[in-house]
Amino acid sequence: MFDKQTLKKFETLETPFYYYDLDLLKKTLDRYSNERDRYSYHAHYALKANANERILSIIKSYGFGADCVSGNEVSLALKMGFNSKDIVYAGVGKSDKEIITALNGGIFSFNCESIPEIEVINNLAVGLGKKASISLRINPDIDAHTHKYISTGRAQDKFGISPWMFESVIRTIDNCPGIELTGLHFHVGSQITDLNVFELLCIRINDLQGWFREKGLLLKNINLGGGLGVDYSDPDAFPIPDFTDYFKIINKNLEVYPGQSVHFEPGRALVAQCGTLVSRVLYVKMGKGKKFAILDAGMNDLIRPALYQASHKLQNLTSNGRLMKYDVVGPICESSDRFGKNILMPETGRGDIVAIRSAGAYGQVMSMRYNQKPLAPEYYSE
């Protein structure tokens, strides 16, 4: 929750804006780093979750590398001082320009998702007189039990290389002098709250590693991606994910061979809870059998509810009235511009301040200027 001093500050600021609790961010990074280091694992922060430069600077200070999904993210990671040898680059549609940026940056690994991509990277690397280290992003055909738009490891998803293609992939790499195969990469989805999914992933990786070992290929790096979920319903009770049990499951179930290193790509789990979208109520409007609390923040500021039907905890910070139900909506000319239906809040009126919690991941970074709305600024606890 927010103390009185913070609430007073909120009341003086023009809304909407993003507010970041840097103390919570650091506590989360402390917890993650302690568990990561217990097993000598490596972590590359997923810039797509939040690319705010102050946030990135703090994360880098904890010894994280960077996980990028575009050439501009690679450039940003290098600009922010992430070690180039700790930058990984994934994505099904890397353009030639983006690949050249990453090659010139001397990154740790391309996470490759198709034979044509491997061939293009090879040609560009040879042309630059370089050798590209790659990991094969494998589609393990595992259901992450999350929203269909953020499930990435099922056979029908566009991501990764399926096992039936392995023979062709290895033949291709053998004919690519600009390519060095150094690892396997996996990412089965996002906002995964069932830890059994990660146990299944480890078992699947063990099986797939067997195929490569039979071919005489002992790969140096095993990258399990990210995906660990957060508690959107009660962020105050559970502000930090259970990194202890998460890493215990990995350590117990993943077979790691001598000379191999294990990598992760956390994003949401590190930054979601430290961010809040703060808004004001413009109007309370009567509807048929309901009341609409109309905010000045909309789907242009936080698109997750419109895009994924995601739920964020909504709190009226300035009212002590009796609890009433509201549909909480934004000002954008789209019926999907809605943050929640039948939300219990203290009696709400014009000017009340509403906090949309757990907005630190896929919030500010996905915001846009739809309806020519300005981008919401950010403020920090420090």
C-alpha positions in Angstrom: 0.0 0.0 0.0 1.0 3.7 -0.1 1.8 5.8 2.9 0.3 9.2 3.6 3.3 11.1 2.3 3.1 9.2 -1.0 -0.6 9.8 -1.3 -0.1 13.5 -0.7 2.4 13.6 -3.5 0.0 11.7 -5.8 -2.6 14.4 -5.2 -0.3 17.1 -6.5 0.6 15.4 -9.8 -1.2 15.4 -13.1 -2.6 12.0 -13.9 -2.2 9.4 -15.3 1.3 8.5 -14.4 3.4 5.4 -13.6 4.8 5.2 -10.1 7.7 2.8 -9.3 8.5 1.5 -5.9 12.3 1.1 -6.2 12.6 -0.3 -2.7 10.3 -3.2 -3.7 12.2 -3.6 -6.9 15.5 -4.0 -5.0 14.0 -6.4 -2.5 12.8 -8.5 -5.4 16.2 -8.4 -7.1 17.9 -9.3 -3.9 15.6 -12.4 -3.4 16.1 -13.5 -7.0 19.8 -13.0 -7.0 20.3 -14.9 -3.8 18.5 -17.9 -5.2 20.1 -17.7 -8.6 23.6 -17.5 -7.0 22.8 -20.5 -4.7 22.9 -22.7 -7.8 25.5 -20.7 -9.9 22.8 -20.0 -12.5 22.9 -17.1 -15.0 20.1 -14.6 -15.6 19.3 -12.3 -18.5 16.6 -9.7 -17.8 13.9 -9.6 -20.4 13.8 -5.9 -21.6 10.4 -6.4 -23.2 8.8 -6.4 -19.8 10.0 -2.9 -18.9 12.6 -0.9 -20.7 12.5 2.1 -18.4 16.2 3.3 -18.2 16.2 3.8 -14.5 14.8 0.4 -13.9 17.4 -1.1 -16.3 20.2 0.6 -14.5 19.2 -0.9 -11.2 18.7 -4.4 -12.7 22.1 -4.2 -14.4 23.7 -3.4 -11.0 22.6 -6.8 -9.7 24.7 -8.7 -12.3 22.0 -9.5 -14.8 22.6 -9.8 -18.5 20.0 -8.8 -21.0 17.4 -10.8 -23.0 16.4 -8.9 -26.1 13.8 -9.5 -28.8 14.7 -6.7 -31.2 17.7 -4.9 -32.6 16.7 -1.8 -30.8 16.6 -3.7 -27.5 20.1 -4.9 -28.2 21.2 -1.4 -28.8 19.5 -0.2 -25.6 21.1 -2.9 -23.6 24.6 -2.0 -24.9 23.8 1.7 -24.3 22.8 1.0 -20.7 26.1 -0.9 -20.1 25.0 -4.5 -20.1 28.0 -6.7 -20.9 27.7 -7.7 -24.6 28.8 -11.2 -23.6 25.7 -11.4 -21.4 23.2 -10.4 -24.1 20.9 -13.0 -25.8 18.7 -12.2 -28.7 15.5 -14.1 -29.5 12.6 -13.6 -31.9 11.0 -15.3 -34.9 11.5 -12.4 -37.2 14.9 -10.9 -36.9 15.6 -8.5 -39.8 19.0 -8.3 -41.5 19.6 -4.8 -40.0 18.9 -6.2 -36.5 21.1 -9.2 -36.9 24.0 -7.0 -38.1 23.5 -4.8 -35.0 23.8 -7.8 -32.8 26.8 -9.2 -34.6 28.6 -5.9 -34.4 27.7 -5.8 -30.7 29.4 -9.1 -30.1 26.5 -10.6 -28.2 26.5 -13.9 -26.3 24.0 -15.8 -28.3 21.3 -15.6 -30.9 18.3 -17.8 -29.9 17.4 -19.2 -33.4 13.9 -20.3 -34.3 14.2 -21.6 -37.9 16.5 -23.0 -40.5 16.1 -19.9 -42.8 17.1 -17.7 -39.9 20.2 -19.7 -39.2 21.1 -19.5 -42.9 20.7 -15.7 -43.0 22.7 -15.2 -39.8 25.5 -17.3 -41.3 25.6 -15.3 -44.5 25.7 -12.0 -42.6 28.3 -13.2 -40.2 30.5 -14.5 -43.0 30.2 -11.2 -44.8 31.3 -9.4 -41.7 34.1 -11.8 -41.0 32.5 -12.9 -37.7 31.2 -16.1 -36.2 27.8 -16.1 -34.5 27.1 -18.2 -31.4 23.6 -19.6 -31.5 21.2 -21.5 -29.3 18.4 -23.5 -30.9 15.0 -22.3 -29.5 13.2 -25.6 -29.1 9.4 -25.9 -29.1 8.9 -28.6 -26.4 5.1 -28.9 -27.0 4.2 -28.1 -23.4 1.0 -26.3 -22.4 1.9 -23.5 -19.9 -1.7 -23.2 -18.7 -1.8 -19.5 -19.2 -3.5 -17.1 -21.7 -3.4 -18.3 -25.3 -1.7 -15.1 -26.4 1.2 -15.7 -24.1 1.6 -19.4 -24.5 4.7 -20.0 -26.7 5.7 -23.6 -26.2 2.9 -25.6 -27.8 3.2 -27.4 -31.1 0.8 -25.0 -32.8 2.6 -21.9 -31.7 4.8 -19.9 -34.1 7.9 -20.1 -31.8 10.8 -22.5 -31.8 12.1 -25.5 -33.7 10.2 -28.8 -33.3 12.2 -32.0 -32.6 11.2 -33.6 -36.0 13.4 -30.9 -37.6 16.6 -31.6 -35.7 18.3 -33.7 -38.4 17.8 -30.9 -41.0 18.9 -28.2 -38.5 22.2 -30.0 -37.7 22.9 -30.6 -41.4 22.3 -26.9 -42.0 24.7 -25.8 -39.2 27.4 -28.2 -40.5 27.3 -26.2 -43.7 27.4 -22.8 -42.1 31.0 -21.6 -41.4 29.7 -18.5 -39.7 27.7 -20.4 -37.1 28.7 -22.0 -33.8 26.0 -24.0 -32.0 26.5 -23.5 -28.3 23.2 -24.2 -26.6 19.5 -25.0 -26.4 16.8 -22.4 -25.5 13.3 -22.9 -24.2 10.5 -20.5 -23.3 7.0 -22.1 -22.9 5.0 -19.0 -22.0 4.4 -16.1 -19.6 2.5 -15.6 -16.3 2.9 -19.3 -15.3 1.7 -19.9 -11.8 1.7 -23.7 -11.9 5.2 -24.7 -10.9 4.6 -28.2 -12.3 4.9 -26.7 -15.8 8.6 -26.0 -15.0 9.1 -29.6 -13.7 7.6 -30.9 -17.0 9.9 -28.6 -18.9 13.0 -29.9 -17.2 12.0 -33.5 -17.9 11.4 -32.6 -21.5 14.8 -30.9 -21.7 16.5 -34.0 -20.3 14.9 -36.1 -23.0 15.8 -33.7 -25.8 19.4 -33.4 -24.6 19.7 -37.1 -25.0 19.2 -36.7 -28.8 22.0 -34.3 -29.1 24.4 -36.3 -26.9 23.7 -39.4 -29.1 25.0 -37.2 -32.0 28.1 -36.3 -30.1 26.9 -32.8 -29.3 27.4 -31.6 -25.7 26.0 -28.1 -25.7 27.5 -25.6 -23.3 24.4 -23.6 -22.5 20.9 -24.6 -21.4 18.5 -21.6 -21.3 15.1 -22.2 -19.7 13.7 -18.8 -20.6 11.3 -17.1 -18.2 7.6 -17.1 -17.5 7.2 -17.3 -13.7 4.0 -15.5 -12.8 3.1 -12.9 -10.2 0.0 -12.4 -8.0 -2.2 -9.8 -9.7 -5.1 -10.3 -7.3 -3.3 -9.5 -4.0 0.0 -7.7 -4.7 0.4 -6.5 -1.1 0.2 -10.0 0.4 2.5 -11.6 -2.2 4.7 -8.8 -3.6 7.6 -11.2 -4.4 7.2 -14.5 -6.3 8.4 -17.7 -4.8 11.8 -17.9 -6.3 13.0 -20.4 -3.7 10.6 -23.2 -4.8 11.0 -22.2 -8.5 14.8 -22.7 -8.4 14.5 -25.8 -6.2 12.3 -27.5 -8.9 14.8 -26.6 -11.6 17.8 -27.8 -9.6 16.0 -31.1 -8.7 14.7 -32.0 -12.1 17.2 -30.6 -14.7 20.1 -32.8 -15.6 23.2 -30.6 -16.0 26.3 -32.2 -17.5 29.9 -31.2 -16.7 30.8 -28.0 -18.5 27.2 -26.8 -19.0 25.8 -23.6 -17.6 22.1 -22.9 -17.0 20.5 -19.6 -18.0 17.2 -17.9 -17.3 15.3 -14.9 -18.8 13.2 -13.3 -16.0 11.1 -10.3 -16.8 7.6 -9.9 -15.3 8.6 -11.7 -12.1 11.1 -9.0 -11.3 9.3 -5.8 -12.2 5.5 -6.3 -12.3 4.8 -5.5 -8.6 7.0 -2.4 -8.3 4.9 -0.5 -10.8 1.5 1.2 -10.4 -0.5 3.2 -12.9 -2.1 6.1 -11.0 -5.2 7.7 -12.4 -8.1 10.1 -11.5 -11.8 9.6 -11.8 -13.2 11.9 -14.4 -16.9 11.0 -14.0 -19.2 8.4 -12.4 -21.9 7.5 -14.9 -25.1 5.6 -14.3 -25.7 2.7 -16.7 -28.4 0.0 -16.8 -28.1 -1.7 -13.5 -24.5 -0.5 -12.9 -22.2 2.4 -12.4 -19.2 3.3 -14.5 -16.2 4.9 -12.9 -14.5 6.6 -15.9 -10.8 7.2 -15.4 -8.4 9.4 -17.2 -6.1 6.4 -17.8 -7.0 4.1 -20.6 -5.9 1.2 -22.7 -3.4 3.5 -24.4 -1.6 3.6 -21.0 -2.1 -0.1 -20.0 -3.3 -2.4 -22.7 -3.1 -5.8 -20.9 -6.8 -5.8 -19.8 -8.0 -5.1 -23.4 -5.5 -7.4 -25.1 -5.4 -10.4 -22.7 -8.5 -9.8 -20.6 -6.0 -9.4 -17.7 -7.1 -8.4 -14.2 -5.3 -5.9 -12.1 -6.1 -5.0 -8.6 -8.0 -1.6 -8.5 -7.9 0.6 -5.5 -9.6 3.9 -4.7 -6.9 5.6 -2.6 -8.8 8.7 -1.5 -12.3 7.5 -0.5 -13.4 5.9 2.8 -17.0 5.5 1.8 -19.1 2.4 1.8 -18.2 -0.3 -0.7 -20.0 -0.2 -4.0 -19.6 -2.0 -7.3 -18.3 -0.2 -10.4 -17.3 -1.0 -13.9 -13.9 0.8 -14.1 -13.3 2.1 -17.6 -11.0 4.5 -19.5 -11.7 7.4 -21.9 -10.7 5.7 -25.2 -13.2 5.2 -27.9 -13.2 1.4 -27.7 -15.5 -0.9 -25.7 -12.5 -2.9 -24.8 -11.1 0.1 -22.9 -12.1 -1.4 -19.5 -10.0 -2.3 -16.4 -12.6 -4.3 -14.6 -16.3 -5.2 -14.2 -18.2 -5.2 -10.9 -15.2 -4.0 -8.9 -15.8 -3.3 -5.2 -14.4 0.0 -4.2 -15.3 2.7 -1.6 -17.9 5.0 -2.9 -16.2 6.8 -5.7 -16.6 10.3 -7.2 -15.0 12.8 -9.5 -11.3 13.5 -8.6 -10.7 10.3 -6.6 -7.3 8.8 -7.2 -7.4 5.1 -8.4 -4.3 2.9 -8.4 -4.0 0.1 -11.0 -1.6 -2.2 -9.4 1.0 -4.7 -10.7 1.6 -2.5 -13.8 5.4 -2.6 -13.8 5.5 -5.3 -16.5 4.0 -4.8 -20.0 2.5 -1.5 -18.9 4.6 1.6 -19.7 6.6 -0.3 -22.3 3.5 -1.2 -24.3 1.8 2.2 -24.0 0.9 4.2 -27.1 -0.6 7.4 -28.3 -3.9 6.1 -29.5 -6.5 8.9 -29.8 -3.5 11.2 -29.7 -3.3 10.8 -25.9 0.1 11.7 -24.4 2.4 9.0 -23.0 2.1 8.8 -19.2 5.2 10.1 -17.4 6.9 8.1 -14.6 7.8 8.9 -11.0 9.8 7.0 -8.5 9.8 6.3 -4.7 13.3 7.7 -4.4 
